[in-house]
């Protein structure tokens, strides 16, 4: 299982990116919200959607969930 976070600051396109705790692009602590530990990034995205309407997986650490 991996620990997942969502970036509280949206990208220019409105996406809030979901990252693993080991991601090289993980936002600073004040800009991220802990989502929990999940075996699949899809479950982390589902949790992130409880907080934000528009979410996407990080290209670098959650490629299986990255839609671009």
C-alpha positions in Angstrom: 0.0 0.0 0.0 1.1 3.5 -0.7 0.2 6.7 1.1 -1.5 9.3 -1.1 -1.8 13.0 -1.0 -3.7 15.5 -3.1 -2.3 18.9 -4.1 -4.6 21.6 -2.6 -3.5 24.1 -5.2 -5.1 23.4 -8.6 -3.0 23.4 -11.8 -3.7 25.9 -14.5 -6.3 23.4 -16.0 -8.1 23.1 -12.7 -6.8 19.6 -11.8 -5.8 18.8 -8.2 -3.0 16.2 -8.7 -2.8 13.0 -6.6 0.7 11.9 -5.5 2.3 9.1 -3.5 4.3 10.0 -0.5 7.5 9.1 -2.3 6.9 11.2 -5.4 9.6 13.6 -6.4 6.9 16.1 -7.3 5.0 15.9 -3.9 3.8 19.3 -2.9 5.1 21.1 0.2 3.3 20.0 3.4 1.2 23.2 3.6 -0.1 22.6 0.0 -1.2 18.9 0.3 -3.9 17.0 2.0 -3.4 13.4 3.2 -5.9 11.0 1.5 -4.9 7.7 3.1 -3.2 4.5 2.2 -4.4 2.6 -0.8 -3.4 -0.3 -2.9 -4.5 1.3 -6.2 -4.3 4.9 -7.3 -7.9 4.7 -8.5 -9.0 4.4 -4.9 -6.9 7.5 -4.0 -8.6 9.4 -6.8 -12.0 8.4 -5.5 -11.1 9.8 -2.1 -9.7 13.0 -3.6 -13.0 13.5 -5.4 -14.6 13.8 -2.0 -12.6 17.1 -1.6 -12.3 18.4 -5.2 -14.3 17.9 -8.3 -11.5 17.9 -10.8 -8.6 15.5 -9.9 -5.9 13.6 -11.8 -3.1 11.2 -11.0 0.5 12.5 -11.2 2.3 11.6 -14.3 5.5 10.8 -12.3 4.1 8.6 -9.5 0.5 7.7 -10.4 0.8 7.1 -14.2 -2.0 4.5 -14.2 -4.4 7.2 -13.1 -3.0 10.1 -15.1 -5.4 11.3 -17.8 -3.4 14.3 -18.9 
